[in-house]
Amino acid sequence: MLNGLWLGFFLVAALTALSRWLLGGEPTVFAAMVESLFAMAKLSVEVMVLLFGTLTLWLGFLRIAEKAGLVEGLARLLGPLFRRLMPEVPEGHPAIGLITLNFAANGLGLDNAATPIGLKAMKALQELNPSSTTASNAQILFLVLNASSLTLLPVTIFMYRAQQGAADPTLVFLPILLATSASTLVGLLSVAFMQRLRLWDPVVLAYLIPGAIALGAFMALLAGLSATALAQLSSLLGNLTLFGLIMLFLVIGWLRKVPVYETFVEGAKEGFDVAKNLLPYLVAMLCAVGVLRASGALEMLLGGIRWVVEGLGWDTRFVDALPTALVKPFSGSAARAMLLETMQSQGVDSFAGRLAATVQGSTETTFYVLAVYFGSVGIQRARHAVGCALLADLAGVLASIAVCYWFFG
């Protein structure tokens, strides 16, 4: 999938450039494309400098949280809910613990830990699956919720905004939180509808109703604030949550006799290795996206969408952020490249730059997740998993647009 997507970027760019040269008399387009290649390669290295520091720092603190038992505690808290949502999984089965650990890791931003735990959970669910090639209800629910991207602390987005010179990197904290909540809710409701899940079960309601009331009350509070006050509150909560979690990890780790300094260094070493391995992928995708824009192909696509939006009488500022939304279901690295390119071309604190960051933080690489998780256990028939996961993605994109107009419009 990634091979075709990456090659497609270059082929579309080449065809667009040829048409501009032969039909439009613009031979300078090739110089612009070559210049963009080198510019994007340079940008990749600049991004990596901050990425090294950020991943090293964050994975160090997260390792303390793991050793202190915070992730397992969250897993125990969510266990009763998943036992009701997956009735075919026996109580006490290892899959429940692995699923809750996976969601806990995702929520805390432990991406490197979430994927291997998730693959173990999918394998455990496959042991209960009567079919070797068709996804079970439990596997579909797990995958859709995993792909709906509920992330409570989008540290990577903050890092990208900081690298691009944002006045306040955490300004998009609340928009991402609201948009990712919408994505996860739609993913859950769509699977519940398809599988006839009993969401009115007392235990399920005990989890969902307080969360819905809290979110509704929070949004009612936000509705009375001006755009300036919303931005200030988002900044305050983003920074307060980030530093508060760090202090929580450190204090609980110390109370539970975790050697916090040695554990931090252990996690930080892993962060350095993760960041180092990302550079080739970042260079590959950023260069492909840069060539695509320099050829004029991306602008032609956005121009067509903008023309339709103008014809409907809508505001068109959101159109410049759509490249991130369009490629996110296929490739996380391509979406990351689109995000960085949008920040570069439109401005990190422009409406499009903030919206692209919100979309990146509230959607997931649906087809990649499907391929990796189902492929790991030989599932060939996904049933309603694809439709429900894409519906959750669409909800995340639409919620991101709505929330950004509310906060920054």
Residue pairs with C-beta under 8 A, 6 or more apart in sequence:
1 330
1 331
1 367
1 368
1 371
2 330
2 331
2 333
2 334
5 327
5 330
5 331
5 334
6 284
6 285
6 288
6 334
9 288
9 289
9 291
9 292
9 334
10 288
10 291
10 292
12 292
12 295
12 297
13 33
13 291
13 292
13 294
13 295
13 297
14 295
15 297
16 295
16 296
16 297
16 300
17 29
17 30
17 33
17 295
17 296
20 26
20 29
20 295
20 296
21 27
21 29
21 30
29 294
29 295
29 296
32 294
32 295
33 291
33 294
33 295
35 294
36 287
36 290
36 291
36 293
36 294
37 287
37 290
37 291
39 290
40 283
40 286
40 287
40 289
40 290
40 291
40 341
41 283
41 286
41 287
43 286
43 340
43 344
44 279
44 282
44 283
44 286
44 287
45 279
46 163
47 160
47 163
47 282
47 340
48 275
48 278
48 279
48 282
49 163
50 159
50 162
50 163
51 159
51 163
51 275
51 278
52 272
52 275
52 276
54 155
54 156
54 159
55 271
55 272
55 274
55 275
56 268
56 271
56 272
56 275
57 268
57 271
58 109
58 155
58 271
59 112
59 267
59 268
59 270
59 271
59 274
60 263
60 264
60 265
60 266
60 267
60 268
60 271
61 245
61 246
61 249
61 250
61 264
61 267
62 108
62 109
62 110
62 113
62 249
62 267
63 263
63 264
63 266
63 267
63 268
63 270
64 249
64 250
64 253
64 258
64 260
64 263
64 264
64 267
65 71
65 108
65 249
65 252
65 253
66 110
66 113
66 267
67 253
67 258
67 263
68 249
68 252
68 253
68 256
68 258
69 256
70 108
70 248
70 249
70 252
71 101
71 104
71 105
71 108
71 110
71 113
72 101
72 104
74 100
74 103
74 104
74 107
74 108
75 97
75 100
75 101
75 104
76 100
77 100
78 100
78 103
78 104
78 207
79 96
79 97
79 100
80 203
80 207
81 203
81 204
81 207
82 89
82 96
82 99
82 100
83 89
83 91
83 96
83 203
84 198
84 201
84 203
84 204
85 141
85 197
85 204
86 95
86 96
86 99
86 137
86 138
86 141
86 142
88 128
88 136
88 137
88 138
89 95
89 96
89 125
89 128
89 138
90 128
93 124
93 128
94 124
95 121
95 124
95 125
95 127
95 128
95 138
98 117
98 118
98 120
98 121
98 124
99 121
99 142
101 117
101 121
102 114
102 117
102 118
102 121
102 142
102 146
103 145
103 146
103 150
104 110
105 111
105 113
105 114
105 117
106 114
106 146
106 149
106 150
106 151
107 150
107 151
107 152
107 153
108 152
108 153
108 245
109 151
109 152
109 153
109 154
109 155
109 156
112 270
112 274
115 372
118 142
118 146
118 373
119 372
119 373
119 376
121 142
122 139
122 142
122 143
122 373
122 374
122 376
122 377
123 376
123 377
125 136
125 138
125 139
125 142
125 377
126 139
126 377
126 378
126 379
128 136
128 138
129 135
129 136
129 139
130 136
131 381
132 378
133 378
133 379
133 380
133 381
134 379
134 380
134 381
134 383
135 143
135 374
135 379
135 381
135 382
135 383
135 385
137 195
139 374
139 379
139 385
140 191
140 194
140 195
140 382
140 383
140 384
140 385
140 388
141 191
141 195
141 197
143 369
143 370
143 373
143 374
143 385
143 389
144 187
144 188
144 190
144 191
144 385
144 388
144 389
144 392
145 184
145 187
145 188
145 191
146 364
146 369
146 373
147 187
147 364
147 365
147 366
147 369
147 370
147 389
147 392
147 393
148 180
148 183
148 184
148 186
148 187
148 188
148 364
148 389
148 392
148 393
148 396
149 180
149 183
149 184
149 361
149 362
149 363
149 364
149 396
150 180
150 181
150 183
150 184
151 176
151 180
151 361
151 362
152 177
152 241
153 241
153 242
153 245
154 172
154 173
154 176
154 361
155 242
157 172
157 176
157 357
157 360
157 361
158 169
158 170
158 173
158 238
158 242
159 169
160 336
160 339
160 340
160 343
160 357
161 169
161 171
161 172
161 343
161 348
161 357
162 169
164 340
164 343
164 344
164 348
164 353
165 348
166 348
166 349
167 349
168 235
170 234
170 235
170 238
170 239
170 242
171 231
171 234
171 235
171 238
171 349
171 354
172 234
172 238
172 354
172 357
172 358
172 361
173 234
173 235
173 237
173 238
173 241
174 222
174 230
174 233
174 234
174 237
174 238
174 403
174 407
175 234
175 354
175 358
175 400
175 403
175 404
175 407
175 408
176 357
176 358
176 361
176 362
176 400
178 219
178 399
178 403
179 358
179 359
179 361
179 362
179 396
179 399
179 400
179 403
180 361
180 362
180 396
181 215
182 362
182 395
182 396
182 398
182 399
183 362
183 363
183 392
183 393
183 395
183 396
183 399
184 392
185 395
186 391
186 392
186 394
186 395
187 388
187 389
187 391
187 392
187 395
189 199
190 387
190 388
190 391
190 392
191 197
191 384
191 388
192 199
194 384
194 388
198 204
199 205
199 208
222 230
222 233
222 406
225 233
227 406
227 407
227 408
227 409
230 406
230 407
231 407
231 408
234 407
250 260
253 260
253 263
254 260
281 333
282 333
282 336
282 337
284 333
285 331
285 333
285 334
285 336
285 337
286 337
286 340
286 341
288 334
288 337
289 298
289 323
289 334
289 337
289 338
289 341
290 341
292 298
293 299
293 341
293 345
298 323
302 319
302 320
302 322
302 323
305 319
305 322
306 316
306 319
309 315
309 316
309 319
310 316
315 405
317 351
317 352
318 351
318 352
318 355
318 401
318 404
318 405
320 342
320 346
320 350
320 352
320 356
321 342
321 346
321 351
321 352
321 353
321 355
321 356
321 359
323 338
323 341
323 342
323 356
324 335
324 338
324 339
324 342
324 356
324 359
324 360
325 359
325 363
325 397
325 400
326 338
327 334
327 335
327 338
328 334
328 335
328 359
328 360
328 363
328 364
328 365
328 393
329 363
329 364
329 365
329 366
329 367
329 390
329 393
330 365
330 367
330 368
331 365
331 368
332 365
332 368
335 360
335 363
335 365
336 360
338 356
339 356
339 357
339 360
342 352
342 353
342 356
343 353
343 356
343 357
346 352
346 353
347 353
351 404
351 408
351 409
354 404
354 407
354 408
355 400
355 401
355 404
355 408
358 400
358 403
358 404
359 396
359 397
359 400
362 396
362 397
362 399
362 400
363 393
363 396
363 397
363 400
364 389
364 392
364 393
366 386
366 389
366 390
366 393
369 389
370 382
370 385
370 386
370 389
374 380
374 382
374 385
